């Protein structure tokens, strides 16, 4: 696939590698880091185009932030760019978790609680900056501000992945019915080299694997094939990201006796302490599983299996989504959807980020300082991450 963007796979990899080493805080914080890097700093996307991608990935099963990253890599450098973006963003945390599985007794006490608290606080500041910036550009009038606040209230009252999908659908219908004026020229195609026939083939491959893998795992009782089946289904059927996949993985992995419950929970705790997507927990489980394959081979196998559905669904949906978003009526609907995306981020800023992080006056002051440094001081996010982590380790 050809694009007119000048960035090659290596450039995409290096940018995402830096994010993969510094983006703490979970999927909502990752979306904020991506906006800072690709909308504000590098200007690879407009705010509206970025919000369109976020809205699409909220619809799809799998890790939304990783799918947004895949889409940005795909838009910049084709399929090799998508692989480069995924590798840079995912492999740092995956490798750390595999090492943790191989040396479980040491890694659990390596990070002090204060340092982790500092990393959680900077995530609050980064998401707050993203909500503030996106609200200014995507909610320019009173009606869209009301819609964003209504989306926030609905998600706080009924928190679930399905609620997000319902809110986005309703916002799109409201946007269509109101026929809000959409400023500027018609939306430019972000993926001009992708054909709908190719997208249909990716989607067919996704469903073929979803149906065939359980059959093959039953017909050929090989542990490696059973692992691929379990992790592929987890990645294919989960809405809402990393935390939602936990019960599915526990039922499959602990339920089959491949990993002890205590080791499973220890790995999940370690996954909270590393940057990057929470789906890299699969790498820990694959490395810790028994019988073989485990170790490095098992970790990488399970990592690829859980992320494969995310790529297949995204590559399949993007050609249809890209054509749809250039339609004038669809753009009116997207005006409502983008306002709802702001509301979704605002709800996530409060719960779980704020409620699980800001407990004391010191927490609040550090979050405000980080927010000020990001918005007024225009400091790079990775510097604020390092400063807050150091401050947390010294103070808390």
N, C-alpha and C positions, 0 to 999 in steps of 0.2 A: 504494500500500500504506500503510495506516495503522498506526501503532504508538502506544503510550501513553507514549512517552518524550518529555520536554519539549525536547530539543535539536533545533534546526533545522539545515538544511544549512550556514548561515553559521557557526554555532558549531562544527559538525563540521569544516568546512574550516579554520578558524583553529587548532584543536587539531592537526590533522594537518599543517598548514603548519609549525608550530613543530617537529614531529617530523621533517618532511621537510628542515628546515634543520639539524637537530642529530643525527639518528640515524645515526651512523657504525657500521661494524663488520659489515655483512652481515646476512643474514636471521635468524640466530639472535639476534644483538644486537637487531634490530628487534622480535622477539617479546618480548624482555625489556623494551625501552622501552615497548611497548604495554601489557604487564602493569603496569608501574609507573604509567603514565598512566591506564589505564581500569579496572584492578582495584583498585589501592591508593589512587590519588589521587582519581579521579572516581567510582569505584564504579558504573560503568555495567554491569559484569559481575561475577559471582562468580568465584573462582579455578576452580571446577569448570566453570562455563559457558565460561570462557575456554579451559580445557584441552580441552573438547569441540570448540570451533572450531578450535584448533590441530591436533587429531587429524584432523578432517575435511580440513583443508587439506593435511595431510601425505599424504592419500590421493590428492588431485586433482593432475593435471598443472599445471605453472605455478609462479609465484612464491608460495610459501606465506605469507610475511609480508604481501605485498600483498593476498592473498586474505583473510587475517585482517582487515586494515584495511578492505577492502571490506565484509566481513560486519559489522564494528562500525558502519560508516557506515550500512549498510542497516538494522541493528537500531535505530539511533537516529532516522533521518530518511528511511527508505524509499529508493527508487532515487535520488532527488536527494542523499540523504546518502551513498550509495555513491559517486556521482560526485564529491561534495565531498571525501570521504576520499581517494579515488584522486588527485584533482587536487592537494590539499594535500601529500600525501606524495611524489608522483612528479614534479611539474613542476619543483621547484627543481633537482634533479640533472639532469633532462632538458634544461632550458634551459642549464645550465652545460656539459653535454657537447656540445650543438649549437654553443655559442659556441666551445668548444675545437676542434671540427671546422672552424669558420670561421677560426680563428686558431691553427693547430696549432703553429707555431713558438714562440709565446709561453707558452702555458698549461702546457706540460710542465715548465718549471722554476719555476713560480710558487709551489709548495708545498714548503718544505724537508722533508728526510727526517725530521728530528726531530719536526716537527709531526705528520706522518703516524704516526710511532711512538707519540706521545702519544694520538692518536685510537684506534689499535689497542688500547692499554693500557686505555683507559676502556671499550672494548667488552668486554674480559675481565671487568672489575669489574661491569658492568651485567648480563652474563649470569650471573655467579656469584651476584649478588643474586637474580636471578629463580629460579635453580635452588634456592637455599636456601629462599626463600619458598614456592615451589610444592611442594617436598619436604615441608615442615611441614604443609601443608594437604591434599595429595593422597596422601601416603604415611604415614598415621597409625599403621599397624601394621607388625609385622615382615615379614609376607608381602609387602606392597606395597613395602616398602623393598628386599627381596630381588629382587622383580621389576624394580624400577627399576635396580638394580645389574646384574642379568642383561642387561637391555636395553642398558645402557652397554657391558658387556663384549662383547656380540654385535656391536654397531655398530663398536666399535673393532677387532674381529677381522675383520669383513667390512664395510668401509665402502662403502656404495652407497645410492642412493635406493631400490632394490628391497629392500634389507635393512630399511630403515625401515618399509616397508609390511608385510613379513613379521613384523617384531617387533610392530607394532601389532595385526595380525590374531591372532597367537599370544597376546598379552596380553589381548585381548578374549575369546578362548576360555577362557583360564585364569580370568579374572574371572567369566565365566558359569558355569564348572564349580564354582568355589569358592563362588558365591552370597554374596559379601561383603556384609555389611550396609551400606546406604548411608544415612548420617545425614540428618536433616532431612526436609522435605516433598518430595513428588515434584517433579521438575524442572519449572520453569515454561517454557512455550513462549517462545522468544526472538523468534520471527517469526510472531506470530499472524495477521497479515494476508496471509501468503503461502499460496497454494493449490498443491496438488500438480499440478493441471492446468496452472497457469502454469509451474511448474518443468519439467514435461514439454515444454512449448513451447520454453523456453530451451534445453533439452538437444537438442531436434530442430533448432533453429537452429544450435547448435554443430556438430553432425554434418553438417548440410547444407552449411555453409561449408567444412568440412574436405574434403568430397567435391567440391564444385563449384568451389572456387577453382583447384585444379590444372588442371581441365578448361578453365575460362575462360582461364587464363593461357596454355595451349597454343593455344586457338582464337583468342585475340586477343593477339598478341605486343606488348603495351604494357608499357613498363618499370615504370610505376606499379603495374599489376596484378600483375606478377611479384614486385615487392617485397612487396605485400600478401600474396600467396600464401606466399612464403618465410617471412616473419615470423609470419604466423598459424600455420603448421605448426610453427614452432619453439616458439611459446607453447603450442600444443595438445598436443605430443607429448613434452615434457620433464618428467621427474620429478626433483625435488631442487633446483630453484631456479636462481639465476643462473649459478653456475660450470658447471653441467652443460650449459647451453645453448650454451656457448662452441664446442664442436666442431661442433654443428649449424649455427650461424651462420657459422663459418669455412668449412665445406664449401659452404654456399649462396652466401655473399657474396664470399668470396675466390675460391672455385671458379669462379664465373661472371665473375670479373674486374671486379666492380662496385666493389671497394675493394682497394687494394694490401695485401699481407700486413703490411708495415711500419706502415702507417697503422692497420690493424686492431689490431695489438698495442699501438700507442701509445694508441689509444682505450680499449682494455681496461685498460691501466695507469691512465689517467685516471679510469676508472669506479670504481677502487678508492679514489680520493682524494676522492670526493664523497659526501655523505650520501644516504640513500634507497635504493631497490631497484636491484640490479645490472642488472635488465632494462632500465633506462634506457639501457644501452649501445646499444640499438636506435636511440635518437634520434641518437647519434653516427654510427652506420653509415648511417642514412638521410640525414643531412646531408652526409656525406663521399662518398656513392655517386655514380657517374656511369654512364650519362647521367642527365639530369633525369627525374623530380623529385629534387632534392637541396636542400641548404640548409635553411631553416626548414620549407618545405613537406615535403621528404623526411623530415626528422627527425621531425616530428609525425605524418606518415603511418605510418612504421614503428613509432613508439611506440604508436599506437593499435592497430595490427595485432597486435603481440606481446602486448598486455595484454587484447585482446578475448576470447580463449578463457578467460582466468582468470575474467572476469566471467560469461560464459555458463555455464561449468561450475558456478561457485559459486551463481549464482541458480537454476540447475536442480537442484542437489543439496540446497540448504538446506531446502526444504519437506519433503522426505522425511527428512532428517537431524533436523530439528526435531521431527517427530512421533516418530521412533524413539527419541530420547534421553529422552522422557518415559515410555517404557515401563519398568516395574520390572525386567524381565529385561535390557533394553538398558542400564539404569543400572548393573546389576551388572557387565555387560561393560565399560561405560565406566569403572568403578572400576579395572579392570585396565589399560585403555587409558591412563587419565590417569597411572597410575604409570609406564607405558612412555614417555609423553611427557616425564616428568621425566628418565628415563634417556637419552632422545634428546638432550635439552638438555645433560645432563651430559657425554655423549660429545662433543658439538660444542664444549663449553667447553674440553675438553682438546685435541681435534683437529678443526678447524684453529686455533682461537683461541689457546690457550695455546702450542702447539708453534711457531706462526709469529710469536709476539709476545714471550713472556717468555724473554729470552736472557741477561740480566745481573741482578745484584743490584739495580741501580737500577730496572730494569723491574719486578721483583718488588715492591720497596718502593712504587713509585708505584701499582701495581695494588692493593696492600693498603690504601694511604691512600684511594684512590678507593672501594674496597669499604666501608671503615669510614665514610667520609663519607655513603655512600648508605644503609647499614643502621643505623648508630648515630646519625649526624648528621642523617639524614632530609633531606639536601640534594636539591634538584631535579636530575634527571639533566643538564639542559642546562648547569647551572652546573659540574658535574663535567667535562662534555665540554670546556667552555671552559678550565677550569683545567688539565686534563691536556694539552690541545693546546698551551697557552702554556708549560707546564712542559717538555713534550717539545721544543718549538722552542728553549728556552733551554739544555737540558741535553744533548740527544742530537745 
